Every structure is written in C-alpha cells, then in structure tokens.
C-alpha cells in the first residue's frame, strides 16, 4: 500500500511538471513569438506545425491533469515531444538561437517524465490494461 502511494505521488508530481512545461510553451506558440516562428520556419512547418503542435500539447496537458486520462496524456506528450527531440537532433541543433540548449533540455525533461508516468500508470491505458488483465499481470 505504501509503495502504491509513493508511485501515485511521484506520478502526480511528474504530471504537473510535464503539463507545466507544455502549457508554458503554448504562449509562445499561440502568440507567434519570434523564437517559435523561427523554429517552425526552419522545420518548414510554419504556421500549421506551430499551431498544430500547440493544440496537441494543450490536449496532452489537459489529459495529464485529469486522473482518468493521465496515462493517455502521458502517451500523447511522449509522442509529440519525441518529434521535438528528433527535430533538435536532426535539423535545429541542441541550441536554438542562443538559448544554451534550454528548449532541448525541457524536451528531454518532458520525454523522461512522460515515460516514467507511462511506466507508473501503464495499467490505465485501455489496450495495455486489457493485455495485462488477459495475462494476469495487472
């Protein structure tokens, strides 16, 4: 019982961290901040990539903050941030416009935290939960 409480608390702390990071970046994406426009122009996805990724991040943040959907929110945030990390590693670089790698570091934080949330809440994903129950692992 005690381990369950620790896992639940850890998950909620990480969910708040991920949602906080994702929600903070929405201001820049939705207002067309020069840094965001630069990033998505470099990726050849301005403005639709910027706005679309912002919408996905907003949905992921909301899902993370609702207990019944937090695992789905973690999966969605993991998917969207994987794209950001790949973009940094292949096109943008670690440092973008002299940010010292801050955006890349935040992306890695979201990635790791989302993966841990998924691990802690894996039984709450519909498909995973069904598989675990079918194999008596839940």
N, C-alpha and C positions, 0 to 999 in steps of 0.2 A: 504494500500500500504506500509506503514511504517513497519507494523508487518511482511509483506512478506519479506521485505529487511533484517530485523533482523534475521528472520528464515533462509534465504538464506546465510547470512554471518556466522551465527552460524554453519550451516551445513558444509560450506566450511572449517571453522576452524577445526571442528571435523574430516572432511575427511582428511585434511592434517595431523592431529595428528595420526589418525589410519594408514594411508598409511606410515607415517614416522616411526612409531613403527614397522610395519610389514616389511618394506623394510630394516630397520636396522638389524633385526634378520636374514635376508637372508644370510648375510655374514657368520655368524656362522654356519648356516645350510648347505650352499653350500660348505664351505671350510672344513667341518668335524671338527669343533672346538671341543676340548675335552668335553666341557660342553654339547654341542648338542648331541654328540655321547653318553655320559653318560645318558642323558635324554631318548633318543630313545632306547638305550640298556636296560634300566630299564623297559621301556614300552614293550620290546620285538618287537620293530619295526625298528631296525637299519639294514640297512641304508634306506630302502624304505620308512618308515614312515617319516624320517627326510627330505629326498629329496622330497617326495610327498607333505608333508605339506608345504614345501618351495615353491613348484610350485603353489600350491593353494593360498598361501599368496601373491605371486608375481602377480598372476592373479587378486586377490581381490584388491590389491594396484592399479593396472593399471585401473581397473574398477572404483574405487573410484575417480580417478583423471580425468576421462572423464565425462563431465556433463550428457550426455545421459545415462550413465550406472552406475552412482554413487549409486543409490538405490540398484542395483543388487550387486555391490561391497560391500556395507554395509551388505547385507544379507549373502553374502559369507564369509565375515570376521567374522560376528557374529557366523556363523555355525562352522568355523574352530577354533575360539577361545573358543567356548563352549567345544569342545573336549579337548583343553589345560587345561581349568579350571577344568573339570571333572578329568583329569589325575592328576592334582595337588592335588585335594581333596581326591582322592581315592588311588593313588599309590605313587606319587612323594613327596607329602607334600608341605606345603606353602613355605618352604625354601629349595632350591636345592643347594647343595654343598656350603653352607655358603654364599649364595647371599643375605641373610637378607630378603627374600621374594620379591626381585626386579622383577623377572620374573612373579611371580604370580600377583604382583601389576600392571605390564604392561598389563598382560592378562585381568585383571579386567577393566583397563582403556579402552582397545580396545573393550571389551564387552559393557560397558556402552555407550561409544561414538558411537559405531555401532548401538546400539539400538535407541539412540537419532536420528541419521541420518535417520534410517528407519522410525521413527515416523515423522520426518520433511518432508521426501520425499516419504511417503507411497503411494501417488497417482501416483508415477512414476514407480512403479513395475507393469509389464503388467497385472498380474492376479488381483492384488489389485485395480489397476486403472479401470479395466473393471467392477469389482464388485461395486466400489464406483460410477461410472457413471451410472450403471444399477439401483442403488438405490438412484440416485440423491443426492449423498453425496459429490461428487467431487467439 
